[in-house]
Amino acid sequence: MHREKFVALDWLRFALAIYLVLFHTLKEYGDIKAVQWIYSSMSLGFYSTSTFFILSGFLLAHVYIGRDQGRHLDYKRFWIKRFASLYPIHILALIIVLPLVVINAGGITQITVTPNTNDWAEGGSMASHALGTSGFLSNLLLHVSLLHAWSPFYTTFNFATWSLSALFFFYLVFPFIGPALARIRRPLLALVAIGLIYALPALYMFLTGTNDNVVAHGLMHRNPLFRLPEFLAGVVLHQVYLRHKSLMATLFSARGTLACIGFILGCFAFSAWIHAEVRGSWYYLLHNGLLLPSQLLLVLMCAWFQPDSNTAQARLATRLGVASLSIFALHTPLNMVSSKIEKLVQASIEIFTTQAPVSISSLIQLAGEQTRELWMYPFFLAGVVVVCVLFQEQLVNRMRMAIQDRLLNRQKRARHDLYHGHA
């Protein structure tokens, strides 16, 4: 049976990944902080991550549950394919980032971490401390096992990959929960229930004004159980997509689409205003639940609008969408490398345009005095996209196919032996 191709969702996946890059890296360019509305608009990285979790649930429901409510879902095959898609990205990125982290710190024992608290609140940041050898090894074990999102204290090494750790947990529970959610008779009501349950911890944090509790913040920020409702909402949203075509036809009419876009942009602008003017415990409401309706609407709207999937633009969207997780995983080490390169370029320009002495030592000294300049950012961003697409297509995809061929063929052989009574 022909399966729908969601070209607009591929573009959305890519856009969410790019926004996360902007969120994590643009603040390193000092000129941005001088323009408050741009800085605040680029400070809502959680909007991207939450929408990505919803989108992941929606797409998995589309591929593995469909219209038959997941009756033919093969658990082991699903887990093997998901592991083969996710783990190579994570482990290759970890191999790349670890030497960079150690070199930047000046040694394994010199790596520092900062316990996470709400940085939207005054006095929210805490003092950094050395990770130490035991801390390095324990966190390395958490990363290798894709369990690092479960640590509520701080993020280490390739900090953005906590989202991959959370996705890994979502993949583990999907075969058990996904088909059950697909059988819910009233998916719209289920979305309301999920949203309310999801928002309860955030409401508690808001009402109590809790901003400096490291464990509470870590749980709210990245704990897979606390973020699971976003993924489950995406699974249920797929049932809304399947069952409420007439509602969506009305909702996404010409006027309806404008209203939906206005609502989504309004929610985003409101969040940016809160960041600029209010801050405080509002972070938790926005981070964990209050923006869920706009995020669900964004995913549903992109699913509804289906451009021709046989065009060059659609094929490009597929390549960029598939590379989105690689962008999530690689942009931090790429940013570390790019920072050094940009400063060397700026130092070289200064040497050739001034009377500064021409030598390797003076180049290195001048590079250490440079700050990153905004005119170089487009080159960095383009480099991230190109490198991550190549990384996905030339490394990750090949590793994924090798893992699938080995494990799925082993599964087939085991079934064959069992069927024929072999030992």
LINDAKA-V201039 format. One record per residue. N is the residue number from 1. RES is the residue in three letters. PSI is psi as a letter, one per 20 degrees, with the letter a starting at -180 (NA if undefined). Layout:
N	RES	PSI
N	RES	PSI
//
This chain:
1	MET	p
2	HIS	p
3	ARG	p
4	GLU	q
5	LYS	p
6	PHE	n
7	VAL	g
8	ALA	h
9	LEU	h
10	ASP	g
11	TRP	h
12	LEU	g
13	ARG	g
14	PHE	g
15	ALA	h
16	LEU	g
17	ALA	g
18	ILE	g
19	TYR	h
20	LEU	h
21	VAL	g
22	LEU	g
23	PHE	g
24	HIS	h
25	THR	h
26	LEU	h
27	LYS	i
28	GLU	i
29	TYR	o
30	GLY	h
31	ASP	h
32	ILE	g
33	LYS	h
34	ALA	h
35	VAL	n
36	GLN	g
37	TRP	h
38	ILE	g
39	TYR	g
40	SER	h
41	SER	h
42	MET	j
43	SER	j
44	LEU	l
45	GLY	h
46	PHE	h
47	TYR	g
48	SER	g
49	THR	g
50	SER	g
51	THR	h
52	PHE	h
53	PHE	g
54	ILE	g
55	LEU	h
56	SER	g
57	GLY	g
58	PHE	g
59	LEU	h
60	LEU	h
61	ALA	h
62	HIS	g
63	VAL	g
64	TYR	i
65	ILE	g
66	GLY	b
67	ARG	i
68	ASP	j
69	GLN	k
70	GLY	k
71	ARG	h
72	HIS	k
73	LEU	p
74	ASP	o
75	TYR	g
76	LYS	g
77	ARG	g
78	PHE	g
79	TRP	g
80	ILE	g
81	LYS	h
82	ARG	g
83	PHE	g
84	ALA	h
85	SER	h
86	LEU	g
87	TYR	g
88	PRO	h
89	ILE	g
90	HIS	g
91	ILE	h
92	LEU	g
93	ALA	h
94	LEU	g
95	ILE	h
96	ILE	g
97	VAL	h
98	LEU	g
99	PRO	h
100	LEU	g
101	VAL	g
102	VAL	g
103	ILE	g
104	ASN	h
105	ALA	h
106	GLY	j
107	GLY	q
108	ILE	g
109	THR	i
110	GLN	i
111	ILE	p
112	THR	q
113	VAL	q
114	THR	o
115	PRO	p
116	ASN	p
117	THR	a
118	ASN	o
119	ASP	j
120	TRP	i
121	ALA	q
122	GLU	p
123	GLY	j
124	GLY	h
125	SER	q
126	MET	r
127	ALA	q
128	SER	q
129	HIS	q
130	ALA	p
131	LEU	h
132	GLY	r
133	THR	g
134	SER	h
135	GLY	h
136	PHE	g
137	LEU	g
138	SER	h
139	ASN	h
140	LEU	g
141	LEU	g
142	LEU	g
143	HIS	g
144	VAL	h
145	SER	j
146	LEU	k
147	LEU	j
148	HIS	i
149	ALA	i
150	TRP	i
151	SER	o
152	PRO	i
153	PHE	g
154	TYR	r
155	THR	q
156	THR	r
157	PHE	d
158	ASN	m
159	PHE	h
160	ALA	i
161	THR	j
162	TRP	h
163	SER	h
164	LEU	h
165	SER	g
166	ALA	g
167	LEU	h
168	PHE	g
169	PHE	g
170	PHE	g
171	TYR	h
172	LEU	h
173	VAL	i
174	PHE	g
175	PRO	h
176	PHE	h
177	ILE	h
178	GLY	g
179	PRO	h
180	ALA	g
181	LEU	h
182	ALA	i
183	ARG	j
184	ILE	p
185	ARG	h
186	ARG	n
187	PRO	h
188	LEU	g
189	LEU	h
190	ALA	h
191	LEU	g
192	VAL	g
193	ALA	g
194	ILE	g
195	GLY	g
196	LEU	g
197	ILE	g
198	TYR	h
199	ALA	i
200	LEU	g
201	PRO	h
202	ALA	h
203	LEU	h
204	TYR	g
205	MET	h
206	PHE	g
207	LEU	h
208	THR	i
209	GLY	k
210	THR	o
211	ASN	h
212	ASP	j
213	ASN	o
214	VAL	g
215	VAL	g
216	ALA	g
217	HIS	g
218	GLY	h
219	LEU	g
220	MET	h
221	HIS	g
222	ARG	i
223	ASN	p
224	PRO	h
225	LEU	h
226	PHE	h
227	ARG	i
228	LEU	h
229	PRO	h
230	GLU	g
231	PHE	g
232	LEU	h
233	ALA	h
234	GLY	h
235	VAL	g
236	VAL	h
237	LEU	h
238	HIS	h
239	GLN	h
240	VAL	g
241	TYR	h
242	LEU	h
243	ARG	i
244	HIS	l
245	LYS	g
246	SER	h
247	LEU	g
248	MET	h
249	ALA	h
250	THR	g
251	LEU	h
252	PHE	k
253	SER	r
254	ALA	g
255	ARG	h
256	GLY	h
257	THR	g
258	LEU	g
259	ALA	g
260	CYS	g
261	ILE	g
262	GLY	h
263	PHE	g
264	ILE	g
265	LEU	h
266	GLY	g
267	CYS	g
268	PHE	g
269	ALA	h
270	PHE	g
271	SER	g
272	ALA	h
273	TRP	g
274	ILE	g
275	HIS	h
276	ALA	h
277	GLU	h
278	VAL	g
279	ARG	c
280	GLY	b
281	SER	i
282	TRP	h
283	TYR	g
284	TYR	h
285	LEU	g
286	LEU	h
287	HIS	h
288	ASN	m
289	GLY	g
290	LEU	h
291	LEU	j
292	LEU	g
293	PRO	g
294	SER	h
295	GLN	g
296	LEU	g
297	LEU	h
298	LEU	g
299	VAL	g
300	LEU	h
301	MET	g
302	CYS	h
303	ALA	h
304	TRP	g
305	PHE	o
306	GLN	n
307	PRO	r
308	ASP	p
309	SER	j
310	ASN	k
311	THR	r
312	ALA	h
313	GLN	h
314	ALA	h
315	ARG	h
316	LEU	g
317	ALA	g
318	THR	g
319	ARG	g
320	LEU	h
321	GLY	g
322	VAL	h
323	ALA	i
324	SER	g
325	LEU	h
326	SER	h
327	ILE	g
328	PHE	g
329	ALA	h
330	LEU	i
331	HIS	h
332	THR	g
333	PRO	h
334	LEU	h
335	ASN	h
336	MET	g
337	VAL	g
338	SER	h
339	SER	g
340	LYS	g
341	ILE	g
342	GLU	g
343	LYS	h
344	LEU	h
345	VAL	g
346	GLN	h
347	ALA	h
348	SER	g
349	ILE	g
350	GLU	h
351	ILE	g
352	PHE	i
353	THR	i
354	THR	a
355	GLN	j
356	ALA	q
357	PRO	q
358	VAL	o
359	SER	r
360	ILE	g
361	SER	g
362	SER	h
363	LEU	g
364	ILE	g
365	GLN	g
366	LEU	h
367	ALA	h
368	GLY	i
369	GLU	i
370	GLN	q
371	THR	q
372	ARG	p
373	GLU	q
374	LEU	h
375	TRP	i
376	MET	i
377	TYR	g
378	PRO	h
379	PHE	g
380	PHE	g
381	LEU	g
382	ALA	h
383	GLY	g
384	VAL	g
385	VAL	g
386	VAL	g
387	VAL	g
388	CYS	h
389	VAL	g
390	LEU	g
391	PHE	g
392	GLN	g
393	GLU	h
394	GLN	h
395	LEU	g
396	VAL	g
397	ASN	h
398	ARG	g
399	MET	h
400	ARG	g
401	MET	h
402	ALA	g
403	ILE	g
404	GLN	g
405	ASP	g
406	ARG	g
407	LEU	h
408	LEU	h
409	ASN	h
410	ARG	h
411	GLN	g
412	LYS	g
413	ARG	h
414	ALA	g
415	ARG	g
416	HIS	g
417	ASP	h
418	LEU	g
419	TYR	h
420	HIS	j
421	GLY	k
422	HIS	q
423	ALA	NA
//
